[in-house]
Amino acid sequence: MKNRIVIWGTNGADEKVLIALELQTEASKVMLYTFPEALATAEFSGKLMKDWREGREVEFPEGYTTIERELSVTEGLLPEDLKVDRTDVIQRAQTEWHFVVLSTKLHQVYQQELAEFKEKIQQLSTYDNKVFDGLKAFWDKVQSQSRDRNLFREHADSLRDNINVLFEDLKKLRSKVQEEFMSASSSVADDFNKALEDIEERINAGGQRMSNVFDELKQLQQRYRTARLSNEHRNQIWDRIDGAFKKAKERKFGAGAADEGNAVERRLAGLVDALKRMEDSVRRDAEELDFQHKKVSKTEGQLEAQIRMAKIKMIEERLESKRAKIEEIKRTMSELERRSSAAKNKEAKRAEKENERQKVAAAKDAVKAEIDAEIKSRKDDSLYDAASTVIGDVLMDALDTARAVASVTADKVEEAVEAAQEKGADILEEATEKGESLLDKARELAGIVAEEAEKAFETAVDNVESAISAATGTDEADKKKAKTKNDTVIVEDTVHKPAPVKGDDSGQ
């Protein structure tokens, strides 16, 4: 796109003239030179057409006229008294030159911003990430305008080269700071790792040493969020903290419990980081907005003022959007914190219930073990002795009775059997009273003893019957009569229950 054109035309007197137009970009003006045909020799017109149009200087002969005109979208480049055959050339030049002026002014604005960045960087004593981010945003803007061809290639290339120089200066500062930062980050990471090693040892040990683990992990998590760590160290420490939380939960609540609530915690941690980044971004935009307000008051030229006001408007809209997003994040964090608190309370209640259940189970096991031990140590000496005594005494009494009743009637047999039964019941009751702590077993054995005693009674009666038959020599009719009498005794004895065991609700 050329800033100079040469064309033949006629003046108001209808005289042929050579017209030369030159765009003064920075001034947004057009210089118009007219040469009468007598001055526009073949040699001179050739130089204008070839050399002057390409930007090289050509000495003008005396006698030409000069007209200065403002470049305007509405008004033409030529005055009304000058006419040309190729009006399309003039019209195209007017449109292109208007764009050239605007693009050049945009380049000037960018040159001014570049100068401001250069001044900021020269004043830096240490690396400033905000300046780096600002320069990167500026370069993105230049690239966008270059892609849209709102900037000429040479302007975009010039801006790129100068921006690259500033980036190199910032990178040198950052390299120095990075070394210091990595050294500091390594020291901070060592502190975290030492604390985590101690916590992990206590988690593995379990027991009373677990009591403060969760509180210490939460404190480490809070420190982690504000600690100055490199990305590598930050990821490493976070993995260890997260792993320690999971191990502690598994140790305290069992396998599978460690993953509960982690989704809320991770999302909350992510929102905390997002909120910090958003607040940093808002702070940078606010600084930029303040900077632009100061600059707009010193701006010279309507275009630059318009550009800066447009930038201010964009920054204000961006700020409003980010502040709305911050409020949304805070509301979400509040809800997540509420849910996290509810989940922790629920987990604490579950842990409390689990502890109570374990205590009850342990108590039951202890009581059961104590009862089993006591039963084992006493049952041979107490309950089984009592049962044996009952059975033995019944049998002995039955045999003695059998001998004694050889000449006694069947009524005496009934009295002997009842006496034996009562004696067995008394012994059983006495054994039960002595074994009060073994009440349940006593109840169980009482039925067994009674059953065994009853069987013994039946055997004894049969023996008595045999003894009576042998001693008296009664005939078959008398035997049947005696058998009927004895059956009555047995039936009555079966119906007659032993004396209730003390404390036995069943009456057995």
C-alpha positions as CSV (number, residue, x, y, z in Angstrom):
1,M,0.0,0.0,0.0
2,K,1.7,3.2,-1.3
3,N,1.6,6.6,0.4
4,R,2.3,8.4,-2.9
5,I,0.4,8.4,-6.2
6,V,1.0,10.3,-9.5
7,I,-1.8,10.9,-12.0
8,W,-2.6,13.2,-14.9
9,G,-5.5,15.6,-14.7
10,T,-6.8,19.1,-15.6
11,N,-7.2,22.3,-13.6
12,G,-10.1,24.7,-13.4
13,A,-8.8,26.4,-16.7
14,D,-9.0,23.0,-18.3
15,E,-5.2,22.9,-18.6
16,K,-3.4,19.6,-18.4
17,V,-1.5,19.2,-15.1
18,L,0.5,16.4,-13.4
19,I,-0.9,15.8,-10.0
20,A,1.2,14.2,-7.2
21,L,-0.5,13.2,-3.8
22,E,1.4,12.3,-0.7
23,L,-0.1,11.0,2.5
24,Q,1.3,12.5,5.8
25,T,0.3,9.6,8.0
26,E,1.1,11.0,11.4
27,A,-0.5,14.3,10.7
28,S,-3.5,12.6,8.9
29,K,-3.1,15.0,6.0
30,V,-2.6,14.8,2.3
31,M,-0.1,17.0,0.4
32,L,-1.2,17.7,-3.1
33,Y,1.3,19.0,-5.7
34,T,0.4,20.2,-9.2
35,F,2.8,20.7,-12.1
36,P,1.8,22.6,-15.3
37,E,2.4,20.6,-18.4
38,A,5.3,22.8,-19.3
39,L,7.1,21.7,-16.1
40,A,6.1,18.1,-16.4
41,T,8.7,17.0,-18.9
42,A,9.1,13.4,-19.8
43,E,12.2,13.1,-17.7
44,F,10.6,14.8,-14.6
45,S,7.3,12.9,-14.9
46,G,9.2,9.6,-15.3
47,K,11.1,10.3,-12.1
48,L,7.9,11.1,-10.3
49,M,6.2,7.9,-11.6
50,K,9.1,5.7,-10.7
51,D,11.4,7.1,-8.0
52,W,9.1,9.5,-6.1
53,R,6.2,7.0,-5.9
54,E,8.6,4.4,-4.4
55,G,9.6,6.7,-1.6
56,R,12.8,8.2,-3.0
57,E,13.2,11.9,-3.0
58,V,13.0,13.9,-6.3
59,E,13.8,17.6,-6.7
60,F,10.7,19.6,-7.8
61,P,11.2,22.4,-10.4
62,E,10.1,25.9,-9.6
63,G,6.6,26.9,-10.5
64,Y,4.6,24.0,-8.9
65,T,1.7,24.6,-6.5
66,T,1.1,23.0,-3.1
67,I,-2.2,22.3,-1.4
68,E,-2.6,20.8,2.1
69,R,-5.8,18.9,2.8
70,E,-7.2,17.0,5.8
71,L,-7.8,13.4,5.2
72,S,-11.5,12.8,5.5
73,V,-13.9,9.9,4.9
74,T,-16.6,12.2,3.5
75,E,-14.6,14.7,1.5
76,G,-12.6,13.8,-1.5
77,L,-8.8,14.0,-1.9
78,L,-8.9,16.5,-4.8
79,P,-10.4,20.0,-4.7
80,E,-13.3,20.7,-7.0
81,D,-11.2,22.5,-9.7
82,L,-9.0,19.4,-10.3
83,K,-10.3,16.6,-12.4
84,V,-8.8,13.2,-13.3
85,D,-9.9,10.5,-15.7
86,R,-9.1,7.7,-13.2
87,T,-11.4,8.6,-10.3
88,D,-11.3,5.0,-9.1
89,V,-7.6,5.4,-8.3
90,I,-8.3,8.5,-6.2
91,Q,-11.2,6.8,-4.4
92,R,-9.2,3.7,-3.7
93,A,-6.3,5.8,-2.4
94,Q,-8.6,7.7,-0.1
95,T,-10.1,4.5,1.4
96,E,-6.7,2.8,1.9
97,W,-5.1,5.9,3.3
98,H,-7.8,6.3,5.9
99,F,-7.1,2.7,7.0
100,V,-3.3,3.5,7.0
101,V,-3.8,6.4,9.3
102,L,-5.9,4.4,11.7
103,S,-3.5,1.5,11.7
104,T,-0.6,3.8,12.2
105,K,-2.3,5.4,15.1
106,L,-3.0,2.0,16.6
107,H,0.7,1.2,16.2
108,Q,1.6,4.4,17.9
109,V,-0.7,3.5,20.8
110,Y,1.0,0.1,21.1
111,Q,4.4,1.8,20.9
112,Q,3.4,4.0,23.8
113,E,2.2,0.9,25.8
114,L,5.5,-0.8,24.9
115,A,7.4,2.2,26.2
116,E,5.5,2.0,29.5
117,F,6.4,-1.7,29.9
118,K,10.0,-0.9,29.1
119,E,10.0,1.7,31.8
120,K,8.4,-0.6,34.3
121,I,10.9,-3.4,33.6
122,Q,13.9,-1.1,33.8
123,Q,12.8,-0.1,37.3
124,L,12.4,-3.7,38.5
125,S,15.0,-4.9,41.0
126,T,13.5,-8.4,41.1
127,Y,11.2,-10.5,39.0
128,D,7.5,-9.4,39.0
129,N,5.0,-12.0,37.7
130,K,2.3,-9.3,37.3
131,V,4.5,-7.4,34.9
132,F,5.3,-10.6,33.0
133,D,1.5,-11.5,32.8
134,G,0.8,-7.9,31.6
135,L,3.4,-8.1,28.9
136,K,2.1,-11.5,27.8
137,A,-1.4,-10.1,27.6
138,F,-0.1,-7.1,25.6
139,W,1.7,-9.5,23.2
140,D,-1.5,-11.5,22.7
141,K,-3.3,-8.3,21.8
142,V,-0.7,-7.3,19.3
143,Q,-0.8,-10.8,17.7
144,S,-4.6,-10.6,17.5
145,Q,-4.5,-7.3,15.7
146,S,-1.8,-8.6,13.4
147,R,-3.8,-11.7,12.5
148,D,-6.8,-9.4,11.8
149,R,-4.5,-7.3,9.6
150,N,-5.3,-4.2,11.6
151,L,-1.5,-3.7,11.9
152,F,0.9,-3.6,9.0
153,R,3.4,-6.4,8.9
154,E,6.4,-4.1,9.5
155,H,4.6,-2.6,12.5
156,A,3.7,-6.0,14.0
157,D,7.3,-7.2,13.4
158,S,8.7,-4.2,15.1
159,L,6.5,-4.6,18.1
160,R,7.3,-8.3,18.3
161,D,11.1,-7.7,18.3
162,N,10.8,-5.1,21.0
163,I,8.5,-7.2,23.1
164,N,10.9,-10.2,22.8
165,V,13.7,-8.0,24.2
166,L,11.5,-7.2,27.2
167,F,10.6,-10.8,27.7
168,E,14.3,-11.7,27.7
169,D,15.0,-9.1,30.4
170,L,12.2,-10.5,32.5
171,K,13.4,-14.1,32.0
172,K,16.8,-13.1,33.3
173,L,15.2,-11.7,36.4
174,R,12.9,-14.7,36.8
175,S,15.8,-17.1,36.4
176,K,17.6,-15.5,39.3
177,V,14.4,-15.5,41.4
178,Q,13.6,-19.1,40.4
179,E,16.9,-20.3,41.8
180,E,16.2,-18.6,45.1
181,F,12.6,-19.8,45.0
182,M,13.5,-23.4,44.4
183,S,16.0,-23.3,47.3
184,A,13.3,-21.9,49.6
185,S,10.7,-24.3,48.2
186,S,13.0,-27.3,48.9
187,S,13.4,-26.2,52.5
188,V,9.7,-25.8,53.0
189,A,9.0,-29.2,51.4
190,D,11.6,-30.7,53.8
191,D,9.7,-29.3,56.8
192,F,6.4,-30.7,55.4
193,N,8.0,-34.1,54.8
194,K,9.4,-34.4,58.3
195,A,6.0,-33.5,59.8
196,L,4.3,-36.1,57.6
197,E,6.9,-38.8,58.4
198,D,6.0,-38.4,62.1
199,I,2.3,-38.5,61.4
200,E,2.6,-41.5,59.2
201,E,4.6,-43.4,61.9
202,R,1.8,-42.6,64.4
203,I,-0.8,-43.8,61.9
204,N,1.0,-47.1,61.4
205,A,1.4,-47.5,65.2
206,G,-2.3,-46.8,65.9
207,G,-3.6,-46.8,69.5
208,Q,-3.5,-43.6,71.6
209,R,-1.0,-42.0,69.2
210,M,-3.8,-41.5,66.7
211,S,-5.7,-39.1,68.9
212,N,-4.3,-35.8,67.4
213,V,-3.5,-37.0,63.9
214,F,-6.5,-35.5,62.1
215,D,-6.0,-32.1,63.8
216,E,-2.4,-32.0,62.8
217,L,-3.2,-33.1,59.2
218,K,-5.7,-30.3,58.9
219,Q,-3.2,-27.8,60.2
220,L,-0.7,-29.0,57.6
221,Q,-3.3,-28.7,54.9
222,Q,-3.9,-25.0,55.9
223,R,-0.2,-24.3,55.9
224,Y,0.1,-26.1,52.5
225,R,-2.4,-23.7,50.9
226,T,-0.3,-20.6,51.7
227,A,3.1,-22.2,51.5
228,R,5.5,-21.0,48.7
229,L,6.2,-24.2,46.9
230,S,7.2,-25.1,43.4
231,N,4.7,-27.1,41.4
232,E,6.8,-30.3,41.8
233,H,7.0,-29.9,45.6
234,R,3.4,-28.8,45.8
235,N,2.2,-31.9,44.0
236,Q,4.4,-34.2,46.1
237,I,3.3,-32.7,49.4
238,W,-0.4,-32.8,48.5
239,D,-0.1,-36.5,47.5
240,R,1.4,-37.3,50.9
241,I,-1.2,-35.3,52.9
242,D,-4.0,-36.9,51.0
243,G,-2.5,-40.3,51.5
244,A,-2.1,-39.7,55.2
245,F,-5.7,-38.7,55.5
246,K,-6.8,-41.9,53.8
247,K,-4.6,-44.1,55.9
248,A,-5.8,-42.4,59.1
249,K,-9.4,-42.9,58.2
250,E,-8.8,-46.5,57.3
251,R,-7.0,-47.0,60.6
252,K,-9.7,-45.4,62.6
253,F,-12.9,-46.4,60.8
254,G,-11.8,-49.4,58.7
255,A,-11.2,-50.1,55.0
256,G,-13.3,-48.1,52.7
257,A,-14.0,-45.2,55.1
258,A,-11.1,-43.2,53.8
259,D,-12.8,-42.3,50.5
260,E,-15.9,-40.9,52.2
261,G,-16.1,-37.1,52.1
262,N,-13.0,-36.8,49.9
263,A,-14.9,-35.6,46.9
264,V,-16.2,-32.6,48.9
265,E,-12.8,-31.9,50.4
266,R,-11.1,-32.0,47.0
267,R,-13.7,-29.7,45.4
268,L,-13.4,-27.3,48.3
269,A,-9.7,-27.3,48.0
270,G,-10.0,-26.6,44.2
271,L,-12.4,-23.8,44.9
272,V,-10.0,-22.2,47.4
273,D,-7.3,-22.2,44.7
274,A,-9.7,-20.9,42.1
275,L,-10.8,-18.1,44.4
276,K,-7.2,-17.1,45.1
277,R,-6.5,-17.0,41.4
278,M,-9.7,-15.1,40.6
279,E,-8.9,-12.5,43.4
280,D,-5.4,-12.1,42.0
281,S,-6.9,-11.5,38.6
282,V,-9.3,-9.0,39.9
283,R,-6.5,-7.2,41.7
284,R,-4.5,-7.0,38.5
285,D,-7.5,-5.7,36.5
286,A,-8.1,-3.1,39.2
287,E,-4.5,-1.9,39.0
288,E,-4.8,-1.8,35.2
289,L,-8.0,0.1,35.4
290,D,-6.4,2.6,37.8
291,F,-3.5,2.9,35.4
292,Q,-5.7,3.5,32.4
293,H,-7.8,6.2,34.3
294,K,-4.6,8.0,35.0
295,K,-3.4,7.8,31.4
296,V,-6.7,8.8,29.8
297,S,-6.5,12.2,31.6
298,K,-3.1,12.8,29.9
299,T,-4.1,11.4,26.5
300,E,-3.5,13.6,23.5
301,G,-5.6,12.9,20.5
302,Q,-9.2,11.7,20.2
303,L,-8.3,8.3,18.8
304,E,-6.0,7.4,21.7
305,A,-8.6,8.7,24.2
306,Q,-11.3,6.6,22.5
307,I,-9.0,3.5,22.5
308,R,-8.3,4.0,26.2
309,M,-11.9,4.6,27.1
310,A,-12.8,1.4,25.2
311,K,-10.1,-0.4,27.2
312,I,-11.4,1.0,30.4
313,K,-14.9,-0.2,29.5
314,M,-13.6,-3.7,28.7
315,I,-11.7,-3.9,32.0
316,E,-14.8,-2.7,33.9
317,E,-16.9,-5.3,32.3
318,R,-14.3,-8.0,32.9
319,L,-14.1,-6.9,36.6
320,E,-17.8,-7.1,37.0
321,S,-17.9,-10.6,35.6
322,K,-15.0,-11.8,37.8
323,R,-16.5,-10.2,40.9
324,A,-19.8,-12.0,40.2
325,K,-17.8,-15.2,39.7
326,I,-16.1,-14.7,43.1
327,E,-19.4,-14.3,44.8
328,E,-20.6,-17.5,43.2
329,I,-17.5,-19.3,44.3
330,K,-17.9,-18.0,47.8
331,R,-21.6,-19.2,47.9
332,T,-20.5,-22.6,46.6
333,M,-17.7,-22.8,49.2
334,S,-20.1,-21.9,52.0
335,E,-22.4,-24.7,50.9
336,L,-19.6,-27.2,50.6
337,E,-18.2,-26.2,54.0
338,R,-21.7,-26.8,55.4
339,R,-21.9,-30.2,53.7
340,S,-18.3,-31.0,54.9
341,S,-19.2,-30.1,58.4
342,A,-22.3,-32.2,58.3
343,A,-20.3,-35.1,56.8
344,K,-17.7,-34.8,59.6
345,N,-20.4,-34.7,62.3
346,K,-22.0,-37.8,60.7
347,E,-18.6,-39.5,60.6
348,A,-17.9,-38.6,64.2
349,K,-21.3,-40.0,65.3
350,R,-20.6,-43.1,63.3
351,A,-17.2,-43.4,64.9
352,E,-18.8,-42.9,68.3
353,K,-21.4,-45.6,67.7
354,E,-18.7,-47.9,66.4
355,N,-16.6,-47.3,69.5
356,E,-19.7,-48.0,71.7
357,R,-20.4,-51.2,69.7
358,Q,-16.9,-52.3,70.1
359,K,-17.0,-51.6,73.8
360,V,-20.2,-53.5,74.2
361,A,-18.9,-56.4,72.2
362,A,-15.7,-56.4,74.2
363,A,-17.7,-56.3,77.5
364,K,-19.8,-59.2,76.3
365,D,-16.7,-61.2,75.3
366,A,-15.2,-60.5,78.7
367,V,-18.3,-61.5,80.6
368,K,-18.6,-64.6,78.5
369,A,-15.0,-65.5,79.0
370,E,-15.4,-64.9,82.7
371,I,-18.5,-67.1,82.9
372,D,-16.9,-69.8,80.8
373,A,-13.9,-69.8,83.1
374,E,-16.0,-69.9,86.2
375,I,-18.2,-72.6,84.9
376,K,-15.2,-74.6,84.0
377,S,-13.6,-74.2,87.4
378,R,-16.8,-74.8,89.4
379,K,-19.1,-77.1,87.5
380,D,-17.2,-80.3,88.5
381,D,-17.1,-79.2,92.2
382,S,-20.6,-77.7,92.4
383,L,-23.2,-78.4,89.8
384,Y,-22.0,-81.8,88.6
385,D,-21.2,-82.8,92.2
386,A,-24.7,-81.8,93.1
387,A,-26.2,-83.7,90.3
388,S,-24.0,-86.7,91.1
389,T,-25.0,-86.4,94.8
390,V,-28.7,-86.3,93.8
391,I,-28.4,-89.3,91.6
392,G,-26.1,-91.2,93.9
393,D,-28.2,-90.5,97.0
394,V,-31.3,-91.5,95.2
395,L,-29.8,-94.7,94.0
396,M,-28.3,-95.5,97.4
397,D,-31.6,-94.7,99.1
398,A,-33.4,-96.8,96.6
399,L,-31.1,-99.8,97.3
400,D,-31.4,-99.3,101.0
401,T,-35.1,-99.1,100.7
402,A,-35.2,-102.2,98.6
403,R,-33.4,-104.1,101.3
404,A,-35.5,-102.6,104.1
405,V,-38.8,-103.1,102.5
406,A,-38.5,-106.8,101.8
407,S,-41.2,-107.1,104.4
408,V,-42.8,-103.7,104.1
409,T,-45.8,-102.8,102.0
410,A,-45.8,-100.9,98.8
411,D,-46.9,-97.7,100.7
412,K,-43.4,-97.6,102.2
413,V,-41.9,-97.7,98.8
414,E,-43.8,-94.5,97.8
415,E,-42.6,-92.7,100.9
416,A,-39.0,-93.7,100.2
417,V,-39.2,-92.5,96.6
418,E,-40.7,-89.2,97.7
419,A,-38.1,-88.7,100.3
420,A,-35.3,-89.4,97.8
421,Q,-36.9,-86.9,95.3
422,E,-37.2,-84.2,98.0
423,K,-33.6,-84.8,99.0
424,G,-32.4,-84.4,95.4
425,A,-34.3,-81.1,95.0
426,D,-32.9,-79.7,98.2
427,I,-29.4,-80.5,97.2
428,L,-29.9,-79.0,93.7
429,E,-31.4,-75.8,95.3
430,E,-28.4,-75.5,97.7
431,A,-26.0,-75.9,94.8
432,T,-27.8,-73.2,92.8
433,E,-27.7,-70.8,95.7
434,K,-23.9,-71.3,96.0
435,G,-23.5,-70.8,92.3
436,E,-25.5,-67.5,92.0
437,S,-23.2,-66.1,89.3
438,L,-23.8,-69.2,87.2
439,L,-27.6,-68.9,87.3
440,D,-28.1,-69.5,83.6
441,K,-26.1,-72.8,83.6
442,A,-27.8,-73.9,86.8
443,R,-31.2,-73.5,85.2
444,E,-30.1,-75.5,82.3
445,L,-28.6,-78.2,84.5
446,A,-31.6,-78.3,86.8
447,G,-33.7,-79.8,84.1
448,I,-31.0,-82.3,83.3
449,V,-30.6,-83.3,86.9
450,A,-34.4,-83.7,87.4
451,E,-34.6,-85.8,84.3
452,E,-31.7,-88.0,85.4
453,A,-33.2,-88.3,88.9
454,E,-36.5,-89.3,87.4
455,K,-34.9,-92.0,85.4
456,A,-33.1,-93.2,88.6
457,F,-36.3,-93.1,90.4
458,E,-37.9,-95.4,87.8
459,T,-35.0,-97.8,88.0
460,A,-35.1,-97.8,91.8
461,V,-38.8,-98.5,91.8
462,D,-38.3,-101.4,89.4
463,N,-35.6,-102.8,91.8
464,V,-37.9,-102.4,94.7
465,E,-40.6,-104.3,92.9
466,S,-38.2,-107.1,92.2
467,A,-37.0,-107.1,95.8
468,I,-40.6,-107.3,97.1
469,S,-41.5,-110.1,94.7
470,A,-38.5,-112.1,95.7
471,A,-39.0,-111.5,99.5
472,T,-42.7,-112.2,99.8
473,G,-43.2,-114.7,97.0
474,T,-46.5,-113.2,96.1
475,D,-48.5,-114.9,93.4
476,E,-49.1,-113.4,89.9
477,A,-52.3,-111.6,91.0
478,D,-50.5,-110.0,94.0
479,K,-47.7,-108.9,91.6
480,K,-50.2,-107.3,89.3
481,K,-51.8,-105.5,92.2
482,A,-48.4,-104.4,93.5
483,K,-47.5,-103.3,89.9
484,T,-50.6,-101.2,89.7
485,K,-49.7,-99.6,93.0
486,N,-46.1,-98.9,91.9
487,D,-47.3,-97.5,88.6
488,T,-49.4,-95.1,90.6
489,V,-46.4,-94.1,92.5
490,I,-44.4,-93.5,89.4
491,V,-47.1,-91.4,87.8
492,E,-47.5,-89.4,90.9
493,D,-43.7,-88.9,91.0
494,T,-43.6,-87.8,87.4
495,V,-46.3,-85.2,88.0
496,H,-44.6,-84.1,91.2
497,K,-42.1,-81.4,90.2
498,P,-38.9,-80.8,92.1
499,A,-38.7,-77.7,94.2
500,P,-38.3,-74.5,92.0
501,V,-34.7,-73.4,91.5
502,K,-34.1,-70.0,93.2
503,G,-34.5,-67.2,90.7
504,D,-35.9,-69.5,88.0
505,D,-38.9,-67.8,86.4
506,S,-39.8,-71.0,84.5
507,G,-40.5,-73.0,87.6
508,Q,-38.3,-75.8,86.3
